[in-house]
Amino acid sequence: NNRNKKNVVISGLVADCLATLKKLENGGNPKWVKVSIALALGTGRRMVEIHYSGEFSVTGEYEIFFSGQAKIRDAEGAKTAYSIPTLFPAKLLKQAHDYLKSCGRTLSKEEQESNPKVCSKKFGMALSRALKKYPEFNYKSLRALYAECQWYLFPNKGQTEKHIKFSDWLGYKDGNGDTTFMSYMVNRSTDFEESLSRV
């Protein structure tokens, strides 16, 4: 699939996510689904990491230390905690995660352990409905879009390979034939410059 990239227009989605985060910053009460989508696009984390296992601490203006990586399956060399660049200001994304907790939109350990699919079952339908405005994307695809946006913004493209940075940002182990990152190289956007100049 990564050889047949999908052309996507991202300006509306990026602008809406930023507006949601700004509303939260200004004391508003945005819909939790919009906050979750903004957090997913801003950090590239999975639904279960945002609504259950993930923890975020601000380490820079556009950097967060993330722990709680899911789906490592005890793989040797897989990352469980690491710093990631953020698409939106890190303090707004941290506030977004705290907001989801305060709204009761995160899972307890007991809920998650009772059914590994409980996160999707509890939040998936509402999040899918919220994303109908953007038919090119579903919640899972926000992870790939995050990485593509980060690559567009990355200043040292000539000094490293794209797949190394995708592995880095998404938490996959380097080397050893792990090609999971390739499943995220699926988007091509014609409006990166317009969309990301405001973030």
C-alpha positions as CSV (number, residue, x, y, z in Angstrom):
1,N,0.0,0.0,0.0
2,N,2.8,2.5,0.7
3,R,3.6,2.4,-3.1
4,N,0.1,3.6,-3.9
5,K,-0.2,6.5,-1.7
6,K,-3.6,8.1,-1.1
7,N,-3.9,11.8,-1.8
8,V,-5.5,13.6,1.1
9,V,-6.5,17.1,2.0
10,I,-5.7,17.8,5.7
11,S,-6.3,21.5,6.2
12,G,-9.8,21.2,7.6
13,L,-8.9,18.5,10.0
14,V,-5.8,20.2,11.3
15,A,-7.6,23.5,11.7
16,D,-10.5,21.9,13.6
17,C,-8.2,20.1,15.9
18,L,-6.3,23.2,16.7
19,A,-9.5,25.1,17.3
20,T,-10.6,22.4,19.7
21,L,-7.4,22.7,21.7
22,K,-7.6,26.5,21.7
23,K,-11.2,26.3,23.0
24,L,-10.0,24.0,25.8
25,E,-7.1,26.4,26.6
26,N,-9.5,29.3,26.8
27,G,-11.7,27.5,29.4
28,G,-14.3,26.0,27.0
29,N,-15.8,22.6,27.2
30,P,-15.3,21.0,23.7
31,K,-16.8,17.6,22.9
32,W,-14.6,14.8,24.2
33,V,-14.6,13.2,20.8
34,K,-13.0,16.3,19.3
35,V,-10.4,16.4,22.0
36,S,-9.6,12.7,21.5
37,I,-9.2,13.3,17.7
38,A,-6.9,16.3,18.3
39,L,-4.8,14.3,20.7
40,A,-4.5,11.4,18.3
41,L,-3.4,13.6,15.4
42,G,-1.2,15.7,17.7
43,T,0.7,12.8,19.1
44,G,0.2,9.8,16.8
45,R,-0.9,7.6,19.6
46,R,-3.5,4.8,19.4
47,M,-7.0,4.9,20.8
48,V,-6.1,2.6,23.6
49,E,-3.0,4.7,24.5
50,I,-5.1,7.9,24.6
51,H,-8.0,6.4,26.5
52,Y,-6.2,3.9,28.8
53,S,-2.5,3.3,28.9
54,G,-0.8,6.5,27.8
55,E,0.8,9.0,30.1
56,F,2.1,12.3,28.8
57,S,4.5,14.9,30.3
58,V,5.6,18.1,28.6
59,T,9.3,18.2,27.9
60,G,9.4,21.0,25.3
61,E,7.3,23.4,23.3
62,Y,6.5,20.7,20.8
63,E,7.8,17.6,22.7
64,I,6.2,15.2,25.0
65,F,7.6,12.3,27.0
66,F,5.2,9.4,26.3
67,S,4.8,6.2,28.3
68,G,2.3,3.4,28.0
69,Q,3.1,2.1,24.5
70,A,0.6,-0.6,23.4
71,K,1.1,-3.6,21.2
72,I,4.8,-4.2,22.0
73,R,4.1,-7.9,22.6
74,D,7.3,-8.1,24.7
75,A,9.4,-7.7,21.6
76,E,13.0,-7.3,22.4
77,G,14.1,-3.7,21.7
78,A,10.5,-2.3,21.5
79,K,10.0,1.0,23.1
80,T,7.7,1.5,26.1
81,A,8.6,5.1,27.0
82,Y,10.2,7.8,24.9
83,S,10.1,11.4,23.7
84,I,8.0,12.3,20.7
85,P,7.6,15.5,18.7
86,T,4.0,16.9,18.8
87,L,2.1,18.5,15.9
88,F,0.4,21.0,18.2
89,P,1.8,22.7,21.3
90,A,2.7,20.1,23.9
91,K,1.0,21.9,26.8
92,L,-2.3,21.9,24.9
93,L,-2.0,18.2,24.2
94,K,-1.3,17.5,27.9
95,Q,-4.3,19.6,28.8
96,A,-6.4,17.6,26.3
97,H,-5.4,14.3,28.0
98,D,-6.1,15.6,31.4
99,Y,-9.5,16.8,30.1
100,L,-10.4,13.3,28.9
101,K,-9.6,12.0,32.3
102,S,-11.7,14.6,34.0
103,C,-14.6,13.8,31.7
104,G,-14.5,10.1,32.6
105,R,-13.4,9.2,29.1
106,T,-10.5,7.0,30.1
107,L,-10.6,3.3,31.2
108,S,-9.7,1.8,34.5
109,K,-7.3,-1.0,34.7
110,E,-10.1,-3.3,35.7
111,E,-12.2,-2.4,32.6
112,Q,-9.3,-2.9,30.2
113,E,-8.2,-6.2,31.7
114,S,-11.7,-7.5,31.7
115,N,-11.9,-7.2,27.9
116,P,-8.9,-6.1,25.7
117,K,-11.4,-4.7,23.1
118,V,-13.3,-2.6,25.6
119,C,-11.7,0.7,24.5
120,S,-12.9,0.3,20.9
121,K,-16.3,-0.9,22.1
122,K,-16.8,2.0,24.5
123,F,-15.3,4.9,22.4
124,G,-15.0,3.6,18.8
125,M,-18.5,4.3,17.5
126,A,-18.6,7.9,18.8
127,L,-15.2,8.6,17.4
128,S,-16.1,7.2,14.0
129,R,-19.2,9.4,13.9
130,A,-17.1,12.4,14.7
131,L,-14.7,11.6,11.9
132,K,-17.5,11.3,9.2
133,K,-16.8,14.9,8.4
134,Y,-13.4,13.7,7.1
135,P,-14.2,10.7,4.9
136,E,-10.5,10.1,4.0
137,F,-9.7,9.3,7.6
138,N,-10.6,7.0,10.4
139,Y,-9.2,7.1,14.0
140,K,-6.4,4.6,13.2
141,S,-5.3,6.5,10.1
142,L,-4.6,9.6,12.3
143,R,-1.4,7.8,13.4
144,A,-0.1,7.6,9.9
145,L,-1.1,11.2,9.2
146,Y,0.8,12.4,12.3
147,A,4.0,10.7,11.1
148,E,3.7,12.1,7.6
149,C,3.1,15.6,9.0
150,Q,6.2,15.2,11.2
151,W,8.3,14.1,8.3
152,Y,7.1,17.2,6.3
153,L,8.2,19.4,9.3
154,F,11.4,17.5,10.0
155,P,14.4,19.9,9.2
156,N,17.1,17.3,8.6
157,K,15.6,15.0,5.9
158,G,19.0,14.7,4.1
159,Q,20.7,13.3,7.1
160,T,18.4,10.4,7.9
161,E,16.0,7.9,6.3
162,K,12.3,8.4,6.4
163,H,11.6,4.9,7.8
164,I,14.0,5.5,10.7
165,K,12.1,8.6,11.8
166,F,8.7,6.8,11.4
167,S,10.0,4.0,13.5
168,D,11.3,6.5,16.1
169,W,8.1,8.5,16.3
170,L,5.7,5.6,16.4
171,G,7.8,3.5,18.8
172,Y,8.9,0.6,16.7
173,K,12.2,-1.2,17.3
174,D,14.9,-0.4,14.8
175,G,16.4,-3.1,12.6
176,N,15.8,-6.8,13.0
177,G,13.6,-6.8,9.9
178,D,10.7,-4.9,11.6
179,T,8.9,-3.2,8.7
180,T,5.7,-2.2,10.6
181,F,6.5,1.4,9.9
182,M,5.8,0.8,6.2
183,S,2.0,0.4,6.8
184,Y,2.0,4.0,7.9
185,M,3.6,5.4,4.8
186,V,0.3,5.6,2.9
187,N,-0.6,9.3,2.6
188,R,0.3,12.1,0.3
189,S,-1.0,15.6,1.0
190,T,-1.1,18.6,-1.4
191,D,-1.8,21.1,1.4
192,F,0.9,20.4,4.0
193,E,2.3,23.9,3.8
194,E,-1.1,25.6,4.1
195,S,-2.2,23.3,6.9
196,L,0.9,23.2,9.1
197,S,2.0,26.8,8.8
198,R,-0.5,27.6,11.5
199,V,0.4,25.0,14.1
